[in-house]
Amino acid sequence: MNIYKESNMKFKITYVILLLSTFSFAQLSDLAKIDYTILPAGDSDIEYSRVRALFNYPIKLKKEQTYLFLGLDYSTVNLNMTEHPSFDIEELNDFQLLDINIGYTTPLKNDWRLGARLTPGFSSNLRANDLRFEDAILSGDIVFIKDKKEDPNVKKPWRLIIGISYSGNRGFSFPLPFISYYKKFHSKWSYNVGIPKLNLQYHAFSKHRFKLYAELDGFTANLQQGVLIDNSIIAESINMSLILSGLQYEFHITKNIQFYARASYIFSNSVNLRDKNKDNILELDKSNTQYLRTGIRFKI
């Protein structure tokens, strides 16, 4: 009986730590997630698919409510293309992406919290069977968070996040402002406005939610052996940038575990092969308009 109580207490303590540690910083990253994304070919000659798995582990530091996060974010991306007369399509059908997440969050004055994340990694087609300097990518975020979602004195819960975000793997290779304002203005309705995503959410039932959203997506990867274009120019990387909007359905299996499925329309789709200076040298077919994703995640 004592062993059972001790074990149960350890579980409760661990669970509380997870709740506290992900309370603010999880707005930038899920604790764990696996999903599948596909852009069907349709009228395009390119079909894009991606499998992604992510895991972050919080470590409590000595300072009160201060945590370090360590994690991995792995994706495999496939571009299935019909024959292209100007280059070898086999070089573009398999990419490996791996990010190492190093995060930090600590409370500040006046109910603000600092969140920072550094993400080194690589993104490549790995044709040379080893990693090279050109495969390396670097991402990072620094944000300030004020969260009133659980404050009993606030009638309409809200949360504000402001900062800056850069991702070498997002498809937009320049820093973006990170702005997120969430507010639940009705018992069944809430919204989130900001950059790089926004949404309007309908809380249909305790376990079922629907979300209209718009966001940015994409990826960048190194081509290790290069791709010869028209027997004259060598492409050394590929970049895909998407602007999309659609509907997401969420089923909350438990308070912290969610299944989700989304269908989107792509408003802007840019797929380019780039030279060593990151200049676009060939635009690939960009007529994909459908974007489908499904997955499961653990999020506080």
ZAZA-53487 format. One record per residue (C-alpha): residue number from 1; residue in one letter; chain; x, y, z. Coordinates in pm, 1 decimal. Layout:
! ZAZA-53487
<k: NUM; r: A; c: A; x: X; y: Y; z: Z>
...
***
This chain:
! ZAZA-53487
<k: 1; r: M; c: A; x: 0.0; y: 0.0; z: 0.0>
<k: 2; r: N; c: A; x: 281.3; y: 241.5; z: 83.0>
<k: 3; r: I; c: A; x: 455.8; y: 156.6; z: -242.8>
<k: 4; r: Y; c: A; x: 135.1; y: 228.8; z: -431.4>
<k: 5; r: K; c: A; x: 87.6; y: 564.4; z: -256.7>
<k: 6; r: E; c: A; x: 450.1; y: 661.8; z: -322.5>
<k: 7; r: S; c: A; x: 418.9; y: 567.7; z: -688.2>
<k: 8; r: N; c: A; x: 91.3; y: 755.3; z: -719.9>
<k: 9; r: M; c: A; x: 242.3; y: 1063.0; z: -555.2>
<k: 10; r: K; c: A; x: 538.6; y: 1056.9; z: -795.4>
<k: 11; r: F; c: A; x: 297.3; y: 1043.2; z: -1087.3>
<k: 12; r: K; c: A; x: 99.2; y: 1339.4; z: -954.2>
<k: 13; r: I; c: A; x: 415.9; y: 1543.8; z: -898.9>
<k: 14; r: T; c: A; x: 537.6; y: 1466.0; z: -1250.6>
<k: 15; r: Y; c: A; x: 200.0; y: 1558.2; z: -1395.1>
<k: 16; r: V; c: A; x: 192.0; y: 1890.3; z: -1207.4>
<k: 17; r: I; c: A; x: 541.8; y: 1969.4; z: -1333.4>
<k: 18; r: L; c: A; x: 428.9; y: 1902.8; z: -1689.3>
<k: 19; r: L; c: A; x: 128.1; y: 2127.4; z: -1642.3>
<k: 20; r: L; c: A; x: 334.0; y: 2411.3; z: -1499.0>
<k: 21; r: S; c: A; x: 623.9; y: 2377.7; z: -1737.6>
<k: 22; r: T; c: A; x: 414.5; y: 2373.9; z: -2053.9>
<k: 23; r: F; c: A; x: 160.1; y: 2628.6; z: -1933.2>
<k: 24; r: S; c: A; x: 316.4; y: 2915.1; z: -2128.3>
<k: 25; r: F; c: A; x: 592.9; y: 2777.5; z: -2348.3>
<k: 26; r: A; c: A; x: 368.5; y: 2520.0; z: -2516.7>
<k: 27; r: Q; c: A; x: 213.4; y: 2808.5; z: -2707.7>
<k: 28; r: L; c: A; x: 526.6; y: 2782.9; z: -2923.2>
<k: 29; r: S; c: A; x: 558.5; y: 2406.0; z: -2930.9>
<k: 30; r: D; c: A; x: 355.8; y: 2097.0; z: -2849.5>
<k: 31; r: L; c: A; x: 490.7; y: 1860.9; z: -2585.6>
<k: 32; r: A; c: A; x: 454.6; y: 1566.5; z: -2825.9>
<k: 33; r: K; c: A; x: 301.0; y: 1527.5; z: -3171.1>
<k: 34; r: I; c: A; x: 288.0; y: 1302.9; z: -3475.1>
<k: 35; r: D; c: A; x: 108.9; y: 1400.0; z: -3795.4>
<k: 36; r: Y; c: A; x: 79.7; y: 1336.3; z: -4167.7>
<k: 37; r: T; c: A; x: 41.4; y: 1606.3; z: -4434.4>
<k: 38; r: I; c: A; x: -32.8; y: 1567.2; z: -4804.3>
<k: 39; r: L; c: A; x: -80.2; y: 1806.6; z: -5094.0>
<k: 40; r: P; c: A; x: -255.4; y: 1589.5; z: -5354.8>
<k: 41; r: A; c: A; x: -129.5; y: 1631.4; z: -5709.5>
<k: 42; r: G; c: A; x: -467.0; y: 1727.2; z: -5857.7>
<k: 43; r: D; c: A; x: -387.9; y: 1922.5; z: -6173.4>
<k: 44; r: S; c: A; x: -24.5; y: 1960.5; z: -6065.2>
<k: 45; r: D; c: A; x: 263.5; y: 1731.1; z: -6160.8>
<k: 46; r: I; c: A; x: 391.3; y: 1734.9; z: -5798.6>
<k: 47; r: E; c: A; x: 248.0; y: 1554.6; z: -5495.5>
<k: 48; r: Y; c: A; x: 392.6; y: 1661.7; z: -5159.6>
<k: 49; r: S; c: A; x: 373.4; y: 1450.6; z: -4842.2>
<k: 50; r: R; c: A; x: 528.7; y: 1487.0; z: -4497.6>
<k: 51; r: V; c: A; x: 541.0; y: 1272.4; z: -4184.4>
<k: 52; r: R; c: A; x: 643.4; y: 1459.4; z: -3869.9>
<k: 53; r: A; c: A; x: 714.9; y: 1347.8; z: -3512.4>
<k: 54; r: L; c: A; x: 799.1; y: 1584.0; z: -3228.1>
<k: 55; r: F; c: A; x: 885.2; y: 1543.5; z: -2860.3>
<k: 56; r: N; c: A; x: 984.5; y: 1799.3; z: -2594.8>
<k: 57; r: Y; c: A; x: 1085.3; y: 1721.0; z: -2236.8>
<k: 58; r: P; c: A; x: 1073.1; y: 1986.4; z: -1959.8>
<k: 59; r: I; c: A; x: 1343.5; y: 2004.2; z: -1690.9>
<k: 60; r: K; c: A; x: 1275.1; y: 2206.9; z: -1376.4>
<k: 61; r: L; c: A; x: 1553.3; y: 2448.0; z: -1278.5>
<k: 62; r: K; c: A; x: 1626.4; y: 2588.0; z: -933.5>
<k: 63; r: K; c: A; x: 1457.8; y: 2922.3; z: -993.8>
<k: 64; r: E; c: A; x: 1084.3; y: 2913.1; z: -921.4>
<k: 65; r: Q; c: A; x: 864.8; y: 2825.1; z: -1222.4>
<k: 66; r: T; c: A; x: 1170.0; y: 2821.1; z: -1448.7>
<k: 67; r: Y; c: A; x: 1217.7; y: 2535.0; z: -1693.7>
<k: 68; r: L; c: A; x: 1454.3; y: 2412.9; z: -1961.2>
<k: 69; r: F; c: A; x: 1314.2; y: 2220.8; z: -2257.4>
<k: 70; r: L; c: A; x: 1500.2; y: 1962.6; z: -2464.3>
<k: 71; r: G; c: A; x: 1343.3; y: 1795.7; z: -2762.5>
<k: 72; r: L; c: A; x: 1358.6; y: 1657.5; z: -3115.0>
<k: 73; r: D; c: A; x: 1149.9; y: 1741.2; z: -3421.2>
<k: 74; r: Y; c: A; x: 1191.4; y: 1496.7; z: -3711.3>
<k: 75; r: S; c: A; x: 1025.3; y: 1500.1; z: -4055.0>
<k: 76; r: T; c: A; x: 1054.9; y: 1305.4; z: -4375.1>
<k: 77; r: V; c: A; x: 935.2; y: 1489.9; z: -4686.0>
<k: 78; r: N; c: A; x: 860.0; y: 1338.5; z: -5025.4>
<k: 79; r: L; c: A; x: 800.3; y: 1516.9; z: -5356.0>
<k: 80; r: N; c: A; x: 652.4; y: 1274.5; z: -5606.6>
<k: 81; r: M; c: A; x: 692.3; y: 1424.0; z: -5954.5>
<k: 82; r: T; c: A; x: 613.9; y: 1320.0; z: -6308.6>
<k: 83; r: E; c: A; x: 902.9; y: 1330.0; z: -6553.8>
<k: 84; r: H; c: A; x: 1073.4; y: 1669.9; z: -6575.3>
<k: 85; r: P; c: A; x: 1283.8; y: 1723.9; z: -6892.2>
<k: 86; r: S; c: A; x: 1530.5; y: 1973.1; z: -6743.0>
<k: 87; r: F; c: A; x: 1667.3; y: 1780.6; z: -6441.9>
<k: 88; r: D; c: A; x: 1681.8; y: 1447.2; z: -6258.1>
<k: 89; r: I; c: A; x: 1363.7; y: 1419.9; z: -6046.4>
<k: 90; r: E; c: A; x: 1514.3; y: 1141.2; z: -5833.2>
<k: 91; r: E; c: A; x: 1715.2; y: 1403.6; z: -5643.5>
<k: 92; r: L; c: A; x: 1393.6; y: 1562.7; z: -5509.7>
<k: 93; r: N; c: A; x: 1186.9; y: 1271.4; z: -5385.5>
<k: 94; r: D; c: A; x: 1321.5; y: 1222.4; z: -5031.9>
<k: 95; r: F; c: A; x: 1425.7; y: 1480.0; z: -4770.1>
<k: 96; r: Q; c: A; x: 1517.0; y: 1433.3; z: -4405.2>
<k: 97; r: L; c: A; x: 1466.4; y: 1716.0; z: -4154.8>
<k: 98; r: L; c: A; x: 1580.0; y: 1707.6; z: -3791.9>
<k: 99; r: D; c: A; x: 1564.4; y: 1990.2; z: -3536.8>
<k: 100; r: I; c: A; x: 1702.5; y: 1985.9; z: -3182.0>
<k: 101; r: N; c: A; x: 1486.0; y: 2202.8; z: -2957.1>
<k: 102; r: I; c: A; x: 1650.5; y: 2386.2; z: -2666.3>
<k: 103; r: G; c: A; x: 1396.3; y: 2601.0; z: -2483.8>
<k: 104; r: Y; c: A; x: 1385.7; y: 2813.7; z: -2171.7>
<k: 105; r: T; c: A; x: 1100.3; y: 2981.3; z: -1986.2>
<k: 106; r: T; c: A; x: 1097.7; y: 3190.0; z: -1666.8>
<k: 107; r: P; c: A; x: 856.0; y: 3433.1; z: -1497.7>
<k: 108; r: L; c: A; x: 908.6; y: 3809.7; z: -1515.3>
<k: 109; r: K; c: A; x: 747.0; y: 4102.0; z: -1335.9>
<k: 110; r: N; c: A; x: 378.6; y: 4200.5; z: -1366.9>
<k: 111; r: D; c: A; x: 262.2; y: 3848.5; z: -1466.0>
<k: 112; r: W; c: A; x: 479.4; y: 3837.2; z: -1777.1>
<k: 113; r: R; c: A; x: 684.2; y: 3531.9; z: -1875.0>
<k: 114; r: L; c: A; x: 986.9; y: 3500.4; z: -2101.2>
<k: 115; r: G; c: A; x: 1006.8; y: 3215.9; z: -2351.4>
<k: 116; r: A; c: A; x: 1312.6; y: 3150.7; z: -2567.8>
<k: 117; r: R; c: A; x: 1403.7; y: 2866.5; z: -2799.5>
<k: 118; r: L; c: A; x: 1711.8; y: 2782.9; z: -3006.6>
<k: 119; r: T; c: A; x: 1675.6; y: 2511.1; z: -3268.8>
<k: 120; r: P; c: A; x: 1982.8; y: 2385.9; z: -3455.2>
<k: 121; r: G; c: A; x: 1934.3; y: 2103.7; z: -3702.7>
<k: 122; r: F; c: A; x: 1972.6; y: 1983.6; z: -4059.9>
<k: 123; r: S; c: A; x: 1752.3; y: 1963.7; z: -4368.7>
<k: 124; r: S; c: A; x: 1882.1; y: 1767.2; z: -4666.1>
<k: 125; r: N; c: A; x: 1821.9; y: 1499.9; z: -4928.6>
<k: 126; r: L; c: A; x: 2126.3; y: 1312.6; z: -4784.8>
<k: 127; r: R; c: A; x: 2240.2; y: 1185.3; z: -5125.3>
<k: 128; r: A; c: A; x: 2602.3; y: 1185.2; z: -5006.7>
<k: 129; r: N; c: A; x: 2511.6; y: 959.2; z: -4709.6>
<k: 130; r: D; c: A; x: 2670.3; y: 1198.3; z: -4461.1>
<k: 131; r: L; c: A; x: 2602.3; y: 1543.9; z: -4320.8>
<k: 132; r: R; c: A; x: 2768.3; y: 1856.2; z: -4454.9>
<k: 133; r: F; c: A; x: 2790.9; y: 2215.0; z: -4338.7>
<k: 134; r: E; c: A; x: 2539.3; y: 2321.4; z: -4605.0>
<k: 135; r: D; c: A; x: 2281.4; y: 2083.9; z: -4453.6>
<k: 136; r: A; c: A; x: 2277.1; y: 2277.8; z: -4125.7>
<k: 137; r: I; c: A; x: 1988.4; y: 2508.9; z: -4042.6>
<k: 138; r: L; c: A; x: 1920.1; y: 2730.8; z: -3744.1>
<k: 139; r: S; c: A; x: 1589.2; y: 2851.7; z: -3601.3>
<k: 140; r: G; c: A; x: 1498.7; y: 3049.4; z: -3293.3>
<k: 141; r: D; c: A; x: 1223.3; y: 3232.9; z: -3106.7>
<k: 142; r: I; c: A; x: 1210.5; y: 3482.1; z: -2824.3>
<k: 143; r: V; c: A; x: 873.3; y: 3586.8; z: -2687.1>
<k: 144; r: F; c: A; x: 707.3; y: 3756.6; z: -2393.0>
<k: 145; r: I; c: A; x: 385.2; y: 3603.1; z: -2261.8>
<k: 146; r: K; c: A; x: 104.6; y: 3732.1; z: -2043.5>
<k: 147; r: D; c: A; x: -153.3; y: 3461.3; z: -1978.6>
<k: 148; r: K; c: A; x: -493.7; y: 3522.5; z: -1818.1>
<k: 149; r: K; c: A; x: -666.5; y: 3206.8; z: -1939.8>
<k: 150; r: E; c: A; x: -689.4; y: 3056.3; z: -1590.0>
<k: 151; r: D; c: A; x: -728.7; y: 3376.3; z: -1385.7>
<k: 152; r: P; c: A; x: -1056.4; y: 3347.1; z: -1184.4>
<k: 153; r: N; c: A; x: -1082.2; y: 3727.5; z: -1173.6>
<k: 154; r: V; c: A; x: -1096.9; y: 3756.7; z: -1552.9>
<k: 155; r: K; c: A; x: -1445.4; y: 3706.9; z: -1701.0>
<k: 156; r: K; c: A; x: -1322.8; y: 3667.3; z: -2059.3>
<k: 157; r: P; c: A; x: -994.8; y: 3467.4; z: -2056.9>
<k: 158; r: W; c: A; x: -714.4; y: 3601.4; z: -2276.1>
<k: 159; r: R; c: A; x: -346.1; y: 3551.1; z: -2355.0>
<k: 160; r: L; c: A; x: -94.4; y: 3777.1; z: -2530.1>
<k: 161; r: I; c: A; x: 235.1; y: 3662.4; z: -2684.6>
<k: 162; r: I; c: A; x: 470.6; y: 3905.4; z: -2858.3>
<k: 163; r: G; c: A; x: 821.0; y: 3847.4; z: -2990.6>
<k: 164; r: I; c: A; x: 1019.6; y: 3746.9; z: -3296.6>
<k: 165; r: S; c: A; x: 1061.2; y: 3412.2; z: -3471.6>
<k: 166; r: Y; c: A; x: 1303.9; y: 3281.6; z: -3732.7>
<k: 167; r: S; c: A; x: 1294.9; y: 2937.9; z: -3890.2>
<k: 168; r: G; c: A; x: 1538.4; y: 2806.2; z: -4146.5>
<k: 169; r: N; c: A; x: 1287.7; y: 2530.5; z: -4217.6>
<k: 170; r: R; c: A; x: 957.0; y: 2715.5; z: -4244.8>
<k: 171; r: G; c: A; x: 989.8; y: 2807.4; z: -4610.9>
<k: 172; r: F; c: A; x: 1009.8; y: 3180.3; z: -4531.4>
<k: 173; r: S; c: A; x: 1382.1; y: 3239.9; z: -4481.8>
<k: 174; r: F; c: A; x: 1365.0; y: 3567.6; z: -4289.7>
<k: 175; r: P; c: A; x: 1265.4; y: 3670.5; z: -3934.5>
<k: 176; r: L; c: A; x: 893.0; y: 3713.2; z: -3870.4>
<k: 177; r: P; c: A; x: 720.8; y: 3894.8; z: -3586.7>
<k: 178; r: F; c: A; x: 552.4; y: 3650.1; z: -3348.5>
<k: 179; r: I; c: A; x: 222.5; y: 3799.9; z: -3233.6>
<k: 180; r: S; c: A; x: -59.5; y: 3601.0; z: -3080.8>
<k: 181; r: Y; c: A; x: -363.7; y: 3738.3; z: -2899.5>
<k: 182; r: Y; c: A; x: -616.1; y: 3483.7; z: -2773.6>
<k: 183; r: K; c: A; x: -953.6; y: 3565.5; z: -2622.4>
<k: 184; r: K; c: A; x: -1253.6; y: 3355.0; z: -2529.8>
<k: 185; r: F; c: A; x: -1536.6; y: 3602.8; z: -2579.7>
<k: 186; r: H; c: A; x: -1823.4; y: 3354.1; z: -2539.8>
<k: 187; r: S; c: A; x: -1871.0; y: 3019.2; z: -2367.2>
<k: 188; r: K; c: A; x: -1848.0; y: 2847.3; z: -2707.2>
<k: 189; r: W; c: A; x: -1635.2; y: 3089.8; z: -2908.0>
<k: 190; r: S; c: A; x: -1273.2; y: 3208.0; z: -2899.5>
<k: 191; r: Y; c: A; x: -1029.4; y: 3362.8; z: -3142.9>
<k: 192; r: N; c: A; x: -656.3; y: 3397.5; z: -3191.7>
<k: 193; r: V; c: A; x: -515.8; y: 3675.2; z: -3411.5>
<k: 194; r: G; c: A; x: -152.4; y: 3727.2; z: -3499.1>
<k: 195; r: I; c: A; x: 146.4; y: 3625.3; z: -3709.9>
<k: 196; r: P; c: A; x: 225.0; y: 3359.1; z: -3838.7>
<k: 197; r: K; c: A; x: -122.7; y: 3215.0; z: -3770.4>
<k: 198; r: L; c: A; x: -475.7; y: 3313.9; z: -3674.6>
<k: 199; r: N; c: A; x: -799.0; y: 3127.4; z: -3606.1>
<k: 200; r: L; c: A; x: -1161.0; y: 3143.1; z: -3495.2>
<k: 201; r: Q; c: A; x: -1263.5; y: 2848.6; z: -3276.1>
<k: 202; r: Y; c: A; x: -1605.6; y: 2704.5; z: -3199.2>
<k: 203; r: H; c: A; x: -1619.9; y: 2494.8; z: -2880.6>
<k: 204; r: A; c: A; x: -1909.8; y: 2273.8; z: -2991.4>
<k: 205; r: F; c: A; x: -1893.0; y: 2034.8; z: -2695.7>
<k: 206; r: S; c: A; x: -1639.4; y: 1958.6; z: -2423.7>
<k: 207; r: K; c: A; x: -1453.0; y: 1715.9; z: -2653.6>
<k: 208; r: H; c: A; x: -1532.7; y: 1855.4; z: -2998.5>
<k: 209; r: R; c: A; x: -1400.3; y: 2178.1; z: -3149.2>
<k: 210; r: F; c: A; x: -1398.4; y: 2334.5; z: -3494.5>
<k: 211; r: K; c: A; x: -1146.3; y: 2591.7; z: -3603.9>
<k: 212; r: L; c: A; x: -1123.2; y: 2826.0; z: -3903.0>
<k: 213; r: Y; c: A; x: -758.7; y: 2917.5; z: -3947.2>
<k: 214; r: A; c: A; x: -495.9; y: 3074.6; z: -4171.8>
<k: 215; r: E; c: A; x: -120.3; y: 3023.7; z: -4145.2>
<k: 216; r: L; c: A; x: 217.9; y: 2993.5; z: -4315.7>
<k: 217; r: D; c: A; x: 388.3; y: 2662.0; z: -4393.1>
<k: 218; r: G; c: A; x: 668.9; y: 2515.5; z: -4602.1>
<k: 219; r: F; c: A; x: 1025.2; y: 2384.9; z: -4584.4>
<k: 220; r: T; c: A; x: 1378.9; y: 2444.5; z: -4710.9>
<k: 221; r: A; c: A; x: 1634.3; y: 2170.7; z: -4776.7>
<k: 222; r: N; c: A; x: 1988.5; y: 2133.2; z: -4910.7>
<k: 223; r: L; c: A; x: 2059.6; y: 1931.6; z: -5227.7>
<k: 224; r: Q; c: A; x: 2389.6; y: 1765.3; z: -5136.9>
<k: 225; r: Q; c: A; x: 2506.4; y: 1669.7; z: -5483.6>
<k: 226; r: G; c: A; x: 2330.6; y: 1954.0; z: -5659.6>
<k: 227; r: V; c: A; x: 2080.7; y: 1926.4; z: -5942.0>
<k: 228; r: L; c: A; x: 2187.6; y: 2021.4; z: -6293.8>
<k: 229; r: I; c: A; x: 1925.7; y: 2241.2; z: -6462.2>
<k: 230; r: D; c: A; x: 1920.4; y: 2256.2; z: -6842.4>
<k: 231; r: N; c: A; x: 2283.0; y: 2134.3; z: -6849.3>
<k: 232; r: S; c: A; x: 2403.2; y: 2477.4; z: -6738.5>
<k: 233; r: I; c: A; x: 2296.5; y: 2579.7; z: -6384.0>
<k: 234; r: I; c: A; x: 2332.6; y: 2383.1; z: -6060.5>
<k: 235; r: A; c: A; x: 2052.7; y: 2403.9; z: -5803.1>
<k: 236; r: E; c: A; x: 2182.6; y: 2356.9; z: -5448.9>
<k: 237; r: S; c: A; x: 1863.3; y: 2389.0; z: -5241.6>
<k: 238; r: I; c: A; x: 1486.1; y: 2375.6; z: -5264.3>
<k: 239; r: N; c: A; x: 1234.5; y: 2606.6; z: -5097.8>
<k: 240; r: M; c: A; x: 859.2; y: 2562.7; z: -5058.8>
<k: 241; r: S; c: A; x: 646.9; y: 2846.2; z: -4914.5>
<k: 242; r: L; c: A; x: 272.0; y: 2819.2; z: -4853.2>
<k: 243; r: I; c: A; x: -1.6; y: 3055.6; z: -4740.6>
<k: 244; r: L; c: A; x: -315.5; y: 2858.4; z: -4662.0>
<k: 245; r: S; c: A; x: -650.8; y: 2869.5; z: -4487.1>
<k: 246; r: G; c: A; x: -906.8; y: 2607.7; z: -4395.8>
<k: 247; r: L; c: A; x: -1109.6; y: 2419.1; z: -4137.3>
<k: 248; r: Q; c: A; x: -972.8; y: 2202.9; z: -3854.4>
<k: 249; r: Y; c: A; x: -1165.6; y: 1953.7; z: -3642.4>
<k: 250; r: E; c: A; x: -1033.9; y: 1856.7; z: -3298.2>
<k: 251; r: F; c: A; x: -1142.8; y: 1566.9; z: -3079.6>
<k: 252; r: H; c: A; x: -1012.8; y: 1597.5; z: -2724.5>
<k: 253; r: I; c: A; x: -952.2; y: 1236.6; z: -2620.4>
<k: 254; r: T; c: A; x: -846.6; y: 1360.5; z: -2277.3>
<k: 255; r: K; c: A; x: -783.3; y: 1711.2; z: -2144.6>
<k: 256; r: N; c: A; x: -429.8; y: 1703.2; z: -2286.5>
<k: 257; r: I; c: A; x: -445.5; y: 1460.0; z: -2581.1>
<k: 258; r: Q; c: A; x: -603.8; y: 1572.6; z: -2906.5>
<k: 259; r: F; c: A; x: -677.3; y: 1414.2; z: -3243.1>
<k: 260; r: Y; c: A; x: -705.4; y: 1664.6; z: -3524.6>
<k: 261; r: A; c: A; x: -779.2; y: 1671.0; z: -3896.8>
<k: 262; r: R; c: A; x: -768.5; y: 1970.2; z: -4126.6>
<k: 263; r: A; c: A; x: -850.2; y: 2054.7; z: -4485.4>
<k: 264; r: S; c: A; x: -713.2; y: 2373.4; z: -4638.5>
<k: 265; r: Y; c: A; x: -710.2; y: 2577.5; z: -4954.1>
<k: 266; r: I; c: A; x: -368.4; y: 2704.4; z: -5065.3>
<k: 267; r: F; c: A; x: -381.5; y: 3072.8; z: -5157.3>
<k: 268; r: S; c: A; x: -12.1; y: 3099.5; z: -5240.2>
<k: 269; r: N; c: A; x: 220.6; y: 2812.8; z: -5331.1>
<k: 270; r: S; c: A; x: 581.8; y: 2882.5; z: -5425.2>
<k: 271; r: V; c: A; x: 822.7; y: 2593.8; z: -5498.0>
<k: 272; r: N; c: A; x: 1167.1; y: 2697.2; z: -5620.4>
<k: 273; r: L; c: A; x: 1506.1; y: 2545.1; z: -5686.0>
<k: 274; r: R; c: A; x: 1781.6; y: 2782.7; z: -5569.6>
<k: 275; r: D; c: A; x: 2149.1; y: 2836.7; z: -5643.4>
<k: 276; r: K; c: A; x: 2429.9; y: 2864.6; z: -5386.8>
<k: 277; r: N; c: A; x: 2336.4; y: 3229.1; z: -5321.4>
<k: 278; r: K; c: A; x: 1977.0; y: 3128.0; z: -5234.9>
<k: 279; r: D; c: A; x: 1847.1; y: 3297.9; z: -5550.5>
<k: 280; r: N; c: A; x: 1556.5; y: 3131.6; z: -5731.3>
<k: 281; r: I; c: A; x: 1662.7; y: 2972.3; z: -6060.6>
<k: 282; r: L; c: A; x: 1366.1; y: 2747.3; z: -6146.8>
<k: 283; r: E; c: A; x: 1006.5; y: 2757.4; z: -6029.6>
<k: 284; r: L; c: A; x: 836.8; y: 2418.7; z: -6015.8>
<k: 285; r: D; c: A; x: 468.2; y: 2352.4; z: -6074.9>
<k: 286; r: K; c: A; x: 272.0; y: 2537.8; z: -5806.8>
<k: 287; r: S; c: A; x: -87.2; y: 2452.4; z: -5902.4>
<k: 288; r: N; c: A; x: -159.3; y: 2244.3; z: -5589.1>
<k: 289; r: T; c: A; x: -460.0; y: 2395.5; z: -5412.4>
<k: 290; r: Q; c: A; x: -553.2; y: 2128.2; z: -5153.6>
<k: 291; r: Y; c: A; x: -374.8; y: 2071.4; z: -4822.5>
<k: 292; r: L; c: A; x: -472.9; y: 1785.1; z: -4589.6>
<k: 293; r: R; c: A; x: -329.8; y: 1703.3; z: -4247.2>
<k: 294; r: T; c: A; x: -418.2; y: 1468.7; z: -3962.6>
<k: 295; r: G; c: A; x: -243.1; y: 1378.4; z: -3640.1>
<k: 296; r: I; c: A; x: -245.5; y: 1340.5; z: -3265.5>
<k: 297; r: R; c: A; x: -75.1; y: 1561.6; z: -3007.7>
<k: 298; r: F; c: A; x: -15.6; y: 1606.2; z: -2636.7>
<k: 299; r: K; c: A; x: -64.9; y: 1971.7; z: -2555.4>
<k: 300; r: I; c: A; x: -130.9; y: 2158.0; z: -2230.0>
***
